[in-house]
Amino acid sequence: MFKLTYICKYCASFQLDVHADSEVLKASPSLSHKHYMLQAQLLHQLRDIFQNTSLGPGLLETFPADKLHHLLKAASGQSQEVDKSLDHLKIAQKLSTRALSTYKQGFKSSQEEYETTANSDAMVTTLLALANFCDQALRMEEDVDTPTKLDVKKFPKVVVTYTLRAMQYGSSVARQQFPRLLQILELYPETLEEFQKRSREVPTWMFIGWLNQIMSLLDKPEGVALHDIVLGMTKDYPQAVYFPFKMSSSNFEFSSDEIGKRNKAAIEKVQAKLDVPALNDFITALEQLNSPELAWKDFCESEMVPLLEESKRNNSLIREKWSRMYAAFLDTGGQSQSGGSESSSYDTPSSATFGQKRRHFANTWRKKIEDKFGKDGQKLSTMSVEAFNAAVKGLGTNMKEGLKAGRELLNEYSPWMMSFQPSLYTQQIEIPGQYTGNCKPLPEYHVKIAGFDEKVLVLNSIRKPKRITIRGGDEKEYMFLVKGGEDLRMDQRIEQLFGVMNQILKEDPACCQRKLALKTYKVIPMTPRVGVIEWVRQTQPLKDFLQDALNSDEERKNYLNATKQHMNWLRKYSSAGDIVKPYKEMYKKANRSDTDKEYKKKVGCVPWDLLRRAMMELSTAPEAFLMLR
C-alpha cells in the first residue's frame, strides 16, 4: 500500500514537470502559483519518504532500474546518469534541493499575483510552506538519532526570513511560530543580522504575545537581535512591556564582553522609558496585599538561607538584605525610600504607606525578631543555617494564628489603593490583561483604573490570596485574584498554550461546529513575587463542588478522614515538619503493593458516584445532565 502511494506521488510529480513550460501557466500567476506549490509539496513528501530510515532503503532496492533515471530527473529537474553509489539519503538530498527551488518559484508567482490582485493570502501560504519545509529539515538535523545528508546551511536564514515576512503580512500562524525563531537565534547565531533586518518590518504588536519569552533572552548573546523589538514596543505600548520587564529584569546577568555591554545599554534605555510612578506604586500596593506573616517567611527562606549557606559568608550583604527587610516589614516610622530597587523584592516606595495589617505585624513581632536575630541582623554572622531555620520555624508557627480567611477592608492592607485618585498621576494605569497579542491594541481605548472597591476577599488557601475589585473608567467592575509570594509565569504560559489549542480547535471544521474550546482566563505576572489572575465569575472549585454533593454527616466525616489517613501514612516515612520531605521519603521507601493498598483504602472513603451526584444536582433535566457529561 505504501509503495503504491509512493509511486503515485512520483508519477504526479513527473507529470507536473511535463507541463512546467505551459503558456497557460506563464499567462496566469494564480495558476502558476498553484502549479509550483503542488509540485513542491509532492517533492517535499517524496523527500520525507526517502529520508525515512526504515522505508527509504527498501523503496530504492525495489524500484525498477529502467525507471530510476526518471526519478533522478524528478529529483534534480534534469536528466542524469544513474550513479552506482546512489542511496536513499542522496536522493532525499536532491529532492530537498529541488523542492526548495520549486517553493521559491511558487513564491515568485504569488508575488506577481499579489501585485495584480492585492490579495496576500497566496503569498502568506507560500511563505509559511517555505519556512516549514526548511524548519522540518532543521529539526531532523538537530535530532542526533536521525542521520541525514541534507544540505541545511542556508535553512536557518530561510526560516527566519520567510516567517518574519509572513508576520509582516499579518499571518496569525506565523505569529504563533515566533518562539521557534527565538530558538533558531540561539542555535544559529549567523541568523542574528537577518533577524534584526526583517523584524524591523514587522508591526511591533505582533510580538506582544511572546513578551515574556523575549524578555528572558535580553541578557543572552541572542538578545542583541531583540533590542529593536523591545525598544519599539516600549515606545508604542509601554504598559504592555512594563510587567514582563519587571518580571525578568531582576534576574539579568550581563557578560563583560562587547555583547554584554550592548545588552546592558539597551536594558537601561528600556528601564528609563518605563519609569512610571503610577505603575511603580501600583505594584508596591499589590505586594502589600500579601500577608506579612507569609512574606516575612518567604524572605527568610528565599533570600537569607542561600546567603547563610555560602561557605564564605558575605556579612555586609547579609546585613544589607536584613535592613531592607526591616524597612519593608518592621520599621513603621521610617519607610524605605528605594522606589522599587531591582536588588530586592521587599523594598517599599515612599508613596506607599503601611496598612493596619502591616503595622499590627510590625508592632507584634518587631521585638521578638530583634531578640532572635538582632535589630541590624548582627547575630546572623555567627548563626548556623540550622539555628536560623529553627528560629524562623518557631516564629512562623505562632505567626500563622494571624492568618484568617473572609471579607476584610482594603484599607487594612493598602491605604494607597483605598485613597487612589487617577488625577494625581500624569499617566493613567490600564486595567491589566488588555494586551492579548491577537490583534493590534488601541491603548487610547483601553479601560483605565478609576478606583478600588473598599472590600477585599481573603481566600482560605495556603497563600491566603486576596480578591480585589477594580473600578474601571467605563463604570464597570473587574475582579482579580492577587497572589503574593508566587511566580505566575508558569500559569501564564499554560493559559497561553490553551489559547493556541483553542485556535487549532477553531480552525478544525468538526471541532468548530461542536464549539469545542477550553475556557481560559488572564494571568498577569508582575514581579517574581506578585501577580494577578482574572477572577472567573460563577465558578466554583472542584473540591467544593464535590463536597456539596455529600448527603450525610457520615459521608462528610469519611471524606475528611481520607486526608488524615493519607497524612498519617506519609508520616510513617518521615516526621519532618514540612510536607515536602515525607513525600520524598515515601517515593524512596514505599513499595507498590503498600501504595496500591493505601490508594484503594482512601478511594473507599469517597462515594463512588459522588461526581455523578454533583452533576445531577446541577442539572435541571436529563438533557442537561447529558450535556454536562
Order of alpha helices (4+ residues) and beta strands (2+ residues): alpha-alpha-alpha-alpha-alpha-alpha-alpha-alpha-alpha-alpha-alpha-alpha-alpha-alpha-alpha-alpha-alpha-alpha-alpha-alpha-alpha-beta-alpha-beta-beta-beta-beta-alpha-alpha-beta-beta-alpha-alpha-alpha-alpha-alpha-alpha
